[in-house]
Amino acid sequence: MKIQKYAEMGLTAVEGYVPSKFRFEKGVNLGKCEILPGVAFGFQSYMNSGFVRSAVIVGRYCSIGRNVTLGSGVHDLNALSTSPFFKNNSNGPILKLADPVRRIRVLIGHDVWIGDNAYIMSGVTVGDGAVVAAGSIVTHNVEPYSIVVGTPARHLKWRFEDETIRQRLTALRWHEFDPERLRTLDIGQIETAIDEMETWPASARTHRAVNYQTT
C-alpha cells in the first residue's frame, strides 16, 4: 500500500499497515490493527490495536482502545463440525450448513468510547455516545449514552443521568456539525454547549467529509 498517498487523504497508519478496501474520512488513526476488507471508519475516529472483521462500520469521533475485537466469527453449532474445513473442501461441500456463514455487520455509533480488551460480538449496534468498559464482552445492543460493563456487558449507568440532555444530544446529531465550530465549545459544560449548538445556523450544522477507500 502507498502509505504516503493515504496519509495525504487524512489516514494515519502508525504501524505502516493500511487495510484493503477500507473506507475512511479524514483524521482516522490506526495503531497495530488487523482489519479485514469492507470496514469503514468515520471522521476523527481512532483504534489503538486489535482485530476488525468485515462489514463493520465505526462512526465519527470514536475512541477505541488496545486489543479490541469488533465482530465475531459465525460457526454452525448444530452441524457435525464447527470447522470450516468441510465448507471449503475442494471436492464440494461434505456438509450443508443450516445457515450460510455470514459476517453480520457491527455498527458502532458516533462518539463511542471502547476500552481496552473489549469484545463486540457480531450483530451488535453500539449507540451514539455509549461507553464500553475495558474487558467487556458485548452480546446485545447498547443504548445511546449508556455505560456498559462486564461479561456479558450490562448497563451500569448513563453518561448523563438527565434524560433531557440525552434526548437533546440525540436530536442535535452534533457529529454532523462543522468541526471547526465544534472546537469553539466548552465541552466540559454540557448544558451550555447544547444551548449554544441549538442556536447555530444551518451552515454550521453540516460537515460533508470526503469518503476515501483504499485499494
C-alpha positions in Angstrom: 0.0 0.0 0.0 1.1 3.6 -0.7 1.1 4.9 2.9 2.0 8.4 1.9 -0.8 8.6 -0.6 -3.4 7.7 2.1 -1.7 10.0 4.6 -2.4 12.9 2.3 -6.1 11.9 2.4 -6.1 12.0 6.2 -5.4 8.4 7.2 -2.6 7.8 9.8 -1.4 4.2 10.0 1.1 4.2 12.9 2.4 0.7 12.2 2.6 1.3 8.4 -0.2 -1.2 7.6 -3.1 0.0 5.5 -6.1 -2.4 5.2 -7.5 -3.1 1.8 -10.9 -1.9 0.7 -11.0 0.3 3.8 -13.4 3.3 3.7 -12.5 6.3 5.8 -13.0 10.0 6.4 -10.2 12.5 7.3 -8.5 12.2 10.6 -8.7 8.4 11.1 -5.8 7.0 13.1 -4.9 3.3 13.2 -2.4 1.7 15.5 -1.4 -2.0 15.4 -4.7 -3.3 13.9 -5.7 -6.1 11.7 -8.7 -5.0 9.6 -10.5 -7.2 7.1 -11.8 -5.7 3.8 -15.2 -3.9 3.8 -14.7 -1.8 7.0 -15.5 1.9 7.4 -14.2 4.5 10.0 -15.7 8.0 10.4 -14.1 11.4 10.8 -11.5 11.7 13.7 -12.0 8.1 14.9 -9.0 6.0 16.1 -8.2 2.5 17.2 -5.1 1.7 19.1 -4.9 -2.1 18.4 -7.0 -5.1 17.8 -9.0 -7.0 15.1 -11.9 -5.9 13.0 -13.9 -8.3 10.9 -15.5 -7.4 7.6 -18.7 -5.3 7.3 -18.1 -3.2 10.4 -18.9 0.5 10.5 -17.4 2.8 13.0 -18.9 6.3 13.3 -17.2 9.7 13.8 -15.2 10.8 16.9 -14.9 7.3 18.3 -12.1 6.2 20.7 -11.2 2.5 20.6 -8.5 1.2 22.9 -6.0 -1.6 22.8 -6.6 -5.2 21.9 -10.2 -4.6 20.9 -12.2 -7.1 18.7 -15.1 -5.8 16.6 -17.2 -8.7 15.2 -17.1 -12.4 15.9 -16.9 -15.4 13.7 -20.0 -17.4 12.9 -19.9 -21.2 13.1 -22.8 -23.6 12.9 -23.2 -25.3 16.3 -25.8 -27.8 15.0 -23.6 -29.2 12.3 -21.3 -32.3 12.6 -18.3 -30.0 12.9 -17.8 -26.2 13.5 -14.6 -26.4 11.4 -14.6 -24.5 8.0 -12.7 -27.5 6.6 -15.9 -29.1 5.5 -17.3 -25.9 3.9 -14.1 -25.3 2.0 -13.5 -28.9 0.7 -12.2 -28.7 -2.8 -14.3 -31.8 -3.8 -17.5 -29.9 -2.9 -19.4 -29.5 0.4 -19.4 -32.6 2.6 -21.7 -30.8 4.9 -24.6 -28.5 4.2 -24.7 -25.8 6.9 -28.1 -24.9 8.3 -27.2 -21.3 7.8 -24.5 -20.0 5.5 -21.6 -18.5 7.3 -22.2 -14.7 7.1 -20.3 -11.8 8.6 -23.1 -9.8 10.3 -22.4 -6.1 10.4 -21.4 -4.4 13.6 -22.5 -0.8 13.9 -20.5 1.5 16.2 -22.2 4.9 16.5 -20.6 8.3 16.9 -18.6 9.5 19.9 -18.3 5.9 21.3 -15.5 5.0 23.7 -14.5 1.4 23.7 -12.0 0.4 26.4 -9.0 -1.9 26.2 -9.6 -5.7 25.7 -13.3 -5.2 24.9 -15.1 -7.7 22.5 -18.1 -6.6 20.4 -20.0 -9.6 19.1 -21.4 -9.7 15.5 -25.0 -8.4 15.2 -24.5 -5.7 17.8 -25.2 -2.0 17.5 -23.5 0.4 19.9 -25.4 3.6 20.1 -24.1 7.2 19.9 -22.2 8.4 22.9 -22.0 5.0 24.6 -19.1 3.7 26.6 -17.9 0.1 26.7 -15.8 -0.6 29.8 -12.4 -2.3 29.4 -12.6 -6.1 29.3 -16.3 -6.2 28.5 -17.9 -8.7 26.1 -20.9 -7.0 24.4 -23.5 -9.5 23.2 -26.5 -7.2 22.9 -27.2 -3.7 21.5 -26.1 -0.8 23.7 -28.3 2.2 24.0 -27.1 5.7 23.2 -25.1 7.2 26.1 -25.2 4.0 28.1 -22.1 2.9 30.0 -21.9 -0.9 29.9 -19.5 -3.2 31.8 -18.9 -6.9 32.4 -19.1 -10.3 30.7 -21.6 -10.2 29.2 -21.8 -6.5 29.3 -24.7 -4.9 31.2 -25.9 -1.3 31.7 -24.1 0.3 34.6 -25.3 3.9 34.3 -25.9 6.7 31.9 -23.2 9.1 30.8 -25.8 11.9 31.5 -28.4 11.0 34.1 -30.7 13.8 32.9 -32.8 12.1 30.2 -33.5 15.6 28.6 -29.8 16.0 28.0 -29.6 12.7 26.2 -32.6 13.5 24.1 -31.3 16.9 23.1 -27.9 15.4 22.1 -29.5 12.7 20.1 -31.7 15.3 18.3 -28.8 17.6 17.6 -26.7 15.0 15.8 -23.7 17.2 16.6 -21.2 14.8 14.9 -22.5 16.2 11.6 -21.6 19.8 12.5 -18.7 21.9 11.3 -15.7 20.6 13.3 -14.0 24.0 13.5 -17.2 25.4 15.0 -17.3 22.5 17.4 -13.8 23.4 18.6 -15.1 26.7 19.9 -17.4 25.0 22.5 -16.6 24.5 26.2 -17.3 20.8 26.1 -16.9 20.4 29.8 -20.1 22.5 30.3 -22.6 20.1 28.7 -25.8 22.1 29.0 -24.1 25.4 27.9 -22.7 23.6 24.9 -26.1 22.1 24.0 -27.7 25.5 24.4 -25.2 27.1 22.1 -25.4 24.4 19.4 -29.1 24.6 19.3 -28.8 28.3 18.1 -26.4 27.5 15.3 -27.5 28.2 11.7 -27.8 25.5 9.1 -24.4 26.4 7.7 -22.7 25.3 10.9 -24.7 22.1 11.1 -23.3 20.3 8.1 -19.9 18.7 7.7 -19.7 16.8 4.4 -16.4 14.9 4.9 -14.9 13.3 1.8 -15.1 9.5 1.8 -12.0 7.7 0.6 -11.3 4.0 0.0 -8.0 2.1 -0.1 -7.4 -0.4 -2.8 
